[in-house]
């Protein structure tokens, strides 16, 4: 049937071919026309899928914490008046998802909303639930495409925080029934961050920093992280690997600002107890492999990739910072890391440092410092 169909299509193209065009040219023209139509349908499908996800996000938020009328039946005018009196109120921060907050007291270093007095903000939190802004996924720019998942996840975190304080009653068992929505939102956020870090624009806006902070807060939250990690752990591992490769492969002349932004994100991820071990293992593996390649090139007097040599230092600094934090906090023993990667890294490390120390003193120093941190944590 397939052969007959192909033959029929070939005869149809030959018979309908306009004069002055070869069969090949006409076939390519038809193929281009069909592909453009397919692309149009794909874009329409993406818009519809985004709209479905938006509706699922709103539905899930309403199931977890249904909207209700204010006890004091405050009118919209009264609410607007309250916001004019206190423009930086908790309600206004939530309404714009906290993505452009410049005040230091509004968010701490991890992007978590600062503590507030319960009695002062009971009504404003209810006002926020009454007027959750619509989540818009139909965006074109890289930064705007992150708005919907960031806003949804931030709303989820705020409901969780308010419920812990006894201000709201929320049923988070609904997450078990609709884990798809949360996981899809997290995947969207990770994909959007990966796209941005592959071709960043500077200066980096506060929104991108806030997006990373929302992700870290979600993973750190004990109740919400379980639902996320069940479905998204592989996606998070892939995200960390992508960030490491972005650092190693970046060959732009003015790349160091971009490397700093990616490095900062990896450090934030590494502060999480669940993600720290696998991230340290990945970093140990990359640094060890490069050290072995550099030693081999040095011994045979071969050329080595100077760009990769420069890019390896951010990985060394991230690794050192994570190990240093762990040694100071003493929360996790170094033996909890992937034993195989640690053994591989420390094996013959003294010989590698000895042979590279004259030609590459800075890199050798970093290798030695990492080994000292690994050994000191193990001794403790």
N, C-alpha and C positions, 0 to 999 in steps of 0.2 A: 504493500500500500504506500509506503514511504517513497519507494522508487517511482511508482506511478505518479505520485503527487509532485515530486521533483520534476519529472518529465513534463507533466501538464503545465507547471509553472514556467518552465523553460520555453515551451511553445507559446504560452500566453505573452511572455516578455518579447519574444521574437516577432509575433504578429502585431503587437501594439507599439513596437519601437517606432518613434518618430523618424522622419527622414533626416539624414545628416548626422545621425548619432549611431555609434557602434553599439552592439549588444552589451559590451562590457561597460561602456559609459552609461548606458541607460539603466543597467542593473545596479551600478554604484549609486546612481541618482535615486532609484527606488529604495535601495537599502538605507540611504541617508534620510530619506523622507520618513520611512517606517521607524528608524531609530529615534528621530526627533519626536515622533508621536509617542513612542514608548517612554522617552524621557519626560514628556509632559504628563503622561499618566502616572509615572513614578513620583513626580513632584506632588501631584494631587493626592496620591495615596499617602505620602509622608505628611501632608497637611491634615488629612483625615485621621491618621494614626495619632498625630499630636493632639488633635481635638479630643479623641477618645481618651487619651491618657490624662488630659486636663480634666475632663469630666470625672474620671476615676479618682483623681487626686482630690477634687472637691467632695466627692461622695464619701471617700474614706475619711477625710477630716470631719465631715458631718456625722459619720457613724461613730467615730471615736469620741467626739464631743459635740453633740447636737446644738444647733443654734437655738437661743431662747430669748424671750423678751426681757428687757431691763426691768428690774424690780421697781425702780422709781419712774418708769415710763418716760425717760428723758427723750426729748425730741432731737432731731438732727441739728436744729439750730443751737440747742444747748450744748450738744457735743462739740460742734464746731467752735462755739465760744470757749469751751474749756481748753480746746487745743490751741486757740489763739493766746489764751492766758499763759499756757505752759506748752510752747511749741515743741520742746524736746521731751514731751511726756513719753511714758512707756508705750502708750497706744500708738503715737505717731511713729515711734521706732519700728513697731511691729508692722504698721500699715505699709511702710516702704521697704519691708523685709530687712531693714538694718544694713542695707548694702552700701550706703554712702554716709556712714556716720563718722564724722571727723573728730568728735569730742573723745578725749581719753577715758572719761568715766563711763561712757556708754558701753564699750566693749573692752574686755581685757585682751591679753596677748594671744589667747586661743580663740578669740572671737565669740566667747560666751557672754550673753547679756549679763550686765552687772546686777547685783542683788538690789531688791527694792523692798519698801515697806508694804506689808500686805494690806493694812488698813487704808493706806493712801491710794492704792491702785486696784482695789476690788472692782469698782465701777468701770474704770478705764479698760481693764482686761475683758469685762463683759461687752463693753462697746466694741472692742476689737473683734470679738467673736461674732457680733452682729453684722460687722461690715468688713468681712474678709475680702480683700481685693481680688478680682478675677485673675487666674493664673494664665498667662499668655505664652504659648509655646511657638506660635507662628512668627518666629524672628529670623532675620537673615544674617546679621553680623555674628561673629564668634562670641562676643561678649554677651549679647542679648540672648543668645541661645541657651545660656546658663541660667537665665532669670527664673524660668519656670521651676526646674528642679531645686534650685537654691531656695526659692520662696516656699515651695511646698515642704521641703525638709526642715526649714527654719520654723515654719508654723508648727510642724510636728514636734520639734524640740521645745517650743514655747508652751504648747499645750501640756507636754510632759512636765515641764518645770512648774507651771501653774497648778497642775494636779498634785504634784508633790507637796506644794505649799498649802494644800487644802483649799485653794481658791476656786478650783474647778473640779468637776467630776468627769473623769474620762475613762473610757473602756478600751484599753490597748489590746485586748484579746482579738479585736477586729483585725489586727495586723496578721494574725495567723490565717484568717480567712481570705485576706487580700494581700499576700506578700508580693505579688507581681507588681503592684503599683509602686511600692517602696523600692523594690530592687530595680525596676525600670528607671525610676527617677535617679537612683544612685548611678546606674550605668550611663545615663545621659550626662550626668555631672562629670563622671570620669572621662567620658569621650570628649566632652567639651573642653575640659582642662588639658587633655592631651593635644587637641588641635591647637589650642592657644599656645602651649609651650613649644610646639613644633615651629610656630612662626609668630612669636610674641610681638606686641606693640608696646612701646615705652613712651612715657612712664606707665608702669603697671597701675591700673586703677584700683581703688579701694575695694571695688566689687570683686575682683579676682581673688584678693586676699581674703575677703569675707567668704567667698565660695569654698576655699580650702578650709577655713575655720569651721564652717558648717559641716563639712565632711568629717573633720576631726572630732567635732562635738558629737556627731551621730555615732561614730565608731566608739567613742569613749563612754557614751551613755550605756549603763549596764543593761537596761531593759530594752532599748531600741537596737543596740548593737547585735544582740543575739539574732534578731530577725534579719538584719542586714547581712551578717557574716555567714549565715546558713546558705544564702543564695549567691552572695556577691564576693565571697572570699577569693575565688579564682580571678574574678575581674579586678579586684584590688591588687592581687599579685601581679597580674599583667600590667596594671597601671604603674606599679613601682618599677618593673622591668623596663617599661617604655621610657620612664623618666631618666633612668640610668643610661639608657642608650641615647637619649636626646643629649645628655651631657657629653658622652664619649664621642658622638659623631658630629657634633656641631663644629663646623670649620669656618664660620663667619669671622671676619676680621674683628668686628666689635661684638664679640659673643659673650663677654664676661658678665655683663649685666643680666643676660638671659640665663647663664649658668647659675648665677647667684639666686635668681628667682626659683629655679627648679631645685636647687640645693636646699633652699629654705623650706620648700614643700616636703622634700624627703625627710628633713629633720623633724618637721611637725608630725609626719606619719610615724617616724621612728620613736616618738614619745609614747605611742600607744603600746601597751604591754603585749597585745596580741600580734601586732604587726612588726614589732621591733626585731624579734629573732630572725624571721625570714629576711627582713631587709638587711640586717647585719651579715647574714650568710651570703646574700647576693653581692654585697659590697666586697666582702672578703674574697669571693670567687673572682670578681672582675679585677681587683687589685693584684691578686696572686697571678692570674693569667698574664696580665700586662708585665709584671715583674719578671716572669719566666721568659716572655718574648723579648723583653729588653735585654736580659742577660744573654740570651742566645745571639741576638744581633750584635751585642758588644763583643762577645767572644770571637765571632767570625768577622768582626769589623764590617758588618753590613749596615745598610741604611735603616733607620727606624722612623716611624711616623711622629714627627715633632708636634703635630696638632693633638694627637691622642696623648702624647706625653704631657702636654700642657693641661689637657682636660682631665687627666687622672687625679690631679691635685684636689679638685672639688670633692671627688669621691673619697679621697683620703681624709679630708677635713670633716666630711659628714660622718665617716666611720669613727674617727677620733672623738668627735663630739658625742655621738651616741654611746660609745664605750665609756667616755668620761662621765657622762650623766648617770650611766648605770652604776659605775664604781662609787660615785658620790651618794646616790640614792640607796644602793645596795638592795634594790627590790628584787632583781632577777639575777641569778647566778650565771656567770659566763658559761658554765657547763650545760645550761639549758639550750644553748645555741646548737646548730647542726654540728655535731661532733666531727663529722667527716670533713666539712669545710674548714673548721678550725685547725684540725690536724694537718690538712693539706697546706694551709697558710703558714703554719709554724715550721713545717718540715723543710729543712735546708734553707731556712730564712737567713740564718747567720752567714752562710756561704754566699747567698745572693747579695746581702748587704756588703760583705767584704769585697766582692768583685765589682760592685757598682758604686762604692762610696767615693772613689777618686773622680770618676767621670760624672756621676749623678749624685752629688752629696745631699741635695735637698730631698730628692725622692727616697734616698736611703735613710735619711733622718725620719721621714714620715713612716716608713716601714718599721723602723726601730721603735718609734713611739707607739704605734698600733700594737706591736708585739708586747711591749711593756704593759699596756693597758689590759691586754688579754691575759697575760700571766698574773698581773696583780689582782684582777678580778677572780681568777681561779684560786689564788692563794687565799683570798678572803673567804 
